[in-house]
Amino acid sequence: MKLVGLVKAICAPHSIRGIMGPLQVQTFQHDFVPRDPKAKPKRFKYPQSYDPYGPRPPPSDKIVELADRISALAPEVREQIGPTLRERLRHPKMHIIADEGIELGSQGGAGASAGAAKLEEKKEKTAFDVKLEKFEAAAKIKVIKEVRAFTNLGLKEAKDLVEKAPVILKQGVTKEEASDIMEKIKAAGGVAVME
């Protein structure tokens, strides 16, 4: 009986109200006051340069005098001011950011990279990367097992890593650990190198 009434209601759109009852209507009301169309837009004055910390007081006479004295020094002496201040104020040493692949343009890139090369020559390398160059097809499973042993990877991840050869297997290891890994890979049937 109810099914027949439902079918009639679907077929006759004017009788839907009889089944569902009166529908509630909700109108949209603005939660803001609309702008007056006759009002002129406000003009704001923007500062020449934006300073997030607000206006700063002018430097004191001592600071101005010190800046004048430093700028009058010879360039060789000025280069020594930074390290000396860092030492006196006990600031941490700033690390050099590698500039490989970055073109320095007209900023004297050759001089900067030569200085970085001298620093690298002075430092003895302590961290090494182990790279899998190639492996024998018959020894693929053995190589995957060895890679899993020292990388803590799952079987699928280790398999994908080995198949991408040449690929870096482990980074930042000591020389002894790197040579140990290379020997294990060699015994399994692969060729690994230390970089």
N, C-alpha and C positions, 0 to 999 in steps of 0.2 A: 504494500500500500504506500509506504514511504518512498519506495523506488519510483512508483508512478508519479507521485507528487514532485519528486526531484527532476524527473524527465520533463514534466510539464513546465517546471520553473526554468529549466535550461532552454526549452524551446520558446517560451514566452518571456522576453526580457522585462515586460512591464510587471510581471508578477514576482520578480526576484525580491522586491521589498517585502512582500508578504512572508517570505521564508526567512530572510536575514534581519528584518527589522529596520528601523531608521539608521542610516549611516551617519557617523559623526564626521563633521567637517572641521578641519583645523586650518586657519589661515595663517600665513607667514607675517610676522610683525617685525619691523626693524628694531634692533637693539641700539641703534645710534640715530642721531639727529641728522637728516640729510643736509648737505652743504647748501647755503644760500646761493642760487645761481647768479645773483647780481653782485655778490661779494668779489673783491679783487684778491688774487692770490698773494700770500705773504712773501715778502722778499727777505732772504737771510743773507747776511754778510759772511762769507767764508774766509778763514784766515789764509795767508799766503802759504804757510806750511803747517801741517798738522803735527802737534806734539801731544802724544797720549798722556804725558805726565803733567801737562799744564804749563803755564808760564814759569820760567826759572828766574831766580834773582841774578843780577849781573855778578860776574866773578869778583872776588875781593882784590884789593891792590896787591897783596902778597902773591896771589895766583898769577896775576898779569905780569908782575915783575919776574916771577919764576919762569913763566912761559917765554918772556923776552930773553932771559939768560940762556935757556936751553936752545932756543932757535939761533942764538949767536955762536954756539959751540961748533966745532968742526964735525963733519959727518962721522968720522971714526969714533969720536967720543960719544956722539949721540947714540950710536949703535950699542954702546955698553950700558946705557941708562936702563933699558928695559930689563935685562937679566939681573942687574944689581938691585933694582927696586923689587923684582919678584923674589929675590933671595932675602932681602931685608924684611919684606912684608909677609914672607912665608906663604906666598901663593903657590898653588900646585903648578907643576911644569905643564906648559901647553904642548899637546901632541901634534905632530906634523900630519896634515891630511894629505893622503896620496893624491897626486894630480895626474895620474895615468889616464889617458884618454880625454883629458880636458885641455882644450886649446886656450892658452892664456892670452893670445893675441899680442897686442903691442905693449904688454906689461912686462916685458923682459922674461918671457917664458923660458928661454934657454938658460939664463942665469939661475932661475929658480929651480929648474930640473937638475942642473949641474950640482947645485947645493944639496938637493935631496939625494942625488947619486953618491956624493961624498959621505953623507950621513949613513947611507945603506952600506957602503964599503967598510966603515968603521965598526958597525954592529955585526957581530957574528950571528948567523942565522941559527935560531934555537927551535923554531917550529917548522915542521915539514908537512907536505901533502903527499899522500900515496895515490898514484894514478894507475888504473888498470889499462894497459895499452892494448893487449889482445889476449886471446886464449884459444886453445885447441878445441875444435868442435866436439871431439869425443870426451874431453875433460870438463865440459860445461857444468855438469851437475856437481862435480867436486869443487869447482871454483865458486859456484853459488853457495855451497855449504860453508866454505871458508869465509866468504864475504858475510854470511849470516852470523858466523861465530864472533867476528870482531866489530860488527856494526849494530848488532841487536835489531836487525830488520826482520820482517816477516818473509815468508817464502816468496810471495808474489813480488814484494818490493825489491828483494835481493835479485830475483830473476830479471826484473825490468832494468835494474841498475847494471847488471852484468851485460845484458844485451845491448846497452848503449855504448859499450866500449868503443873508443877510449873515453874513460870517465874517471873523475876523482872519487875514490872510495872513502877516504878519511882525511880530514884536514886538521892542522894544528897539533900534530903528534911529535914526540921527541924522536931524535935520530935512531935510538935503539929500538923503539917501538915500530918505527917505520921500516927498519931493516928486517925486524921479526915478521911483520906482515908481508913484506916482499918475499921472504923465504917461503912462507906458508903458501902464498899464491903460486910461486914457482913450483913447489912440490905438487900442487894440485893440477898443474898443467897450464898455468897462465903466465903472462909477462906483466910485471908491475914495476913502476919506476918511482923514484922519490924526487919531488920538486921542491 
